[in-house]
Amino acid sequence: MNFRETLKINEKKHLEICNHDCVELAKKFGTPLYVLDEVNIRKISSAFKNTMEKEYGKGGVAYASKAFCAEAIYKIISSEGLFTDVVSGGEIYTAIKAGFDTSKMYFHGNNKTENELLYAVKNNIGTIVVDSLHEMTLIENICLKLNKKQNVLLRINPGVEAHTHHYVQTAKIDSKFGMLISNGDALTGIKKLLNSKNIIFNGLHCHIGSQIFDKNAFTAAIDVVTDFVKKCNIENIKINELNFGGGFGIYYTEEDPKFTCEDYCGYVAHIARCLSEAVERKGIEKPFLMIEPGRAIVGESGLTLYTAGTIKDIKNIRKYVCIDGGMFDNPRYALYKSKYEIVNASKADKNADEIVTIAGKCCESGDLIAENIKLPKNTESGDIIAVLSTGAYNYSMASNYNRNLIPPTVLVNKKCADYIVKPQSYEDLVRNDNIPDWIK
Ligand SMILES: *Cc1c(COP(=O)(O)O)cnc(C)c1O
């Protein structure tokens, strides 16, 4: 386990997050339950911001809210002085409801709809990250109609693709995101933006992957992008801002590095130093630098609590520990075979000495949370099972599959615990159901 000051095993031999015994949290709020550690979210957010200031100066950190989106998170992020990324009208709406300053929002997406763009421009979203020529036309028409000006960055594809522990650099990669540098598309895009009367072109954006541990991938992206900036400068095009996206790798299992908060800041420091060095070496004006971590801010800050139910032992084949959640609250194993560390929170001190598979309750054989992981031999029905590092891309990817209720989320700090997402009810499930007259 990647223990931290707010994640430990207590005297009762239970898992504890932020002074809250996980077994007690499960008793009080029920299971399945998402739990988020406010102390850790704030610690990482402010550390990222401070590292950016110290190592680079004129820059910012935007929280990629698709990792976990709810009003309370926007409150925390904004009070820590961060910007935010939004990727849909729904995320913009949620952020606005939480009082997030729209001028500190970056609006992303490869196919933003006309309505979403209209909503964004009307609400004075700070920056729209334009992805295609089609989108430029939409934004220009909206701005003309509303008589407004809109700041944009252009999302470019630098041809650097990062996968966890390695990266590849190719001349041309197949991606639905961004405009390629290598075939001239990006430059064409910039020229179109510069010709638009109501669009203010500010700079470039790229995001090269997720769960990246290999810092060389960022070095490579910075190198390609700053070469492109130089090329733009030769054509008298000024680049005020560079945004290198997110994708910082986090701890999920023993296969991953056990980063402390300071170690996580290493990603920010690396990008800051690499860019400073590159602009100096290439004689480019130092741009405003933005980064957009999502997973690194909330991932390890979250865990999910379940209650063990059926335990099915198929002798010499497999032992299933079935939980009261599954792919409806965490689809990442079913989608990507993502690995998780799992702890029996009721017996956290016991040696994890038996190989089991954690299965969900959905009608789908692929509804597993982890295969062949270790739990204590005496794990029994009623034990609280904790899946760690679920703060990112769990709640935000949850569904009502099988009409299961999406679990609530409880925010904890050293003193308090309360819902930031309340429990759903069966009534919520049928709220939008409609029976047309002719079948009544
Ligand atoms: C998903 C995404 C991020 C955040 O990625 P993480 O892996 O959660 O850090 C940042 N920027 C863009 C454009 C993204 O699509």
PDBQT file of the ligand as one rigid body, heavy atoms in Angstrom, charges set to zero:
ROOT
HETATM    1  C1  LIG A 501      -8.017  13.611 -19.661  1.00  0.00    +0.000 C 
HETATM    2  C2  LIG A 501      -7.313  14.862 -19.917  1.00  0.00    +0.000 A 
HETATM    3  C3  LIG A 501      -6.507  15.434 -18.943  1.00  0.00    +0.000 A 
HETATM    4  C4  LIG A 501      -6.247  14.777 -17.609  1.00  0.00    +0.000 C 
HETATM    5  O1  LIG A 501      -5.628  13.552 -17.715  1.00  0.00    +0.000 OA
HETATM    6  P1  LIG A 501      -5.145  12.795 -16.374  1.00  0.00    +0.000 P 
HETATM    7  O2  LIG A 501      -4.589  11.520 -16.896  1.00  0.00    +0.000 OA
HETATM    8  O3  LIG A 501      -6.350  12.584 -15.539  1.00  0.00    +0.000 OA
HETATM    9  O4  LIG A 501      -4.157  13.666 -15.715  1.00  0.00    +0.000 OA
HETATM   10  C5  LIG A 501      -5.925  16.651 -19.210  1.00  0.00    +0.000 A 
HETATM   11  N1  LIG A 501      -6.118  17.282 -20.386  1.00  0.00    +0.000 NA
HETATM   12  C6  LIG A 501      -6.900  16.743 -21.356  1.00  0.00    +0.000 A 
HETATM   13  C7  LIG A 501      -7.083  17.485 -22.617  1.00  0.00    +0.000 C 
HETATM   14  C8  LIG A 501      -7.500  15.529 -21.167  1.00  0.00    +0.000 A 
HETATM   15  O5  LIG A 501      -8.252  15.005 -22.136  1.00  0.00    +0.000 OA
ENDROOT
TORSDOF 0
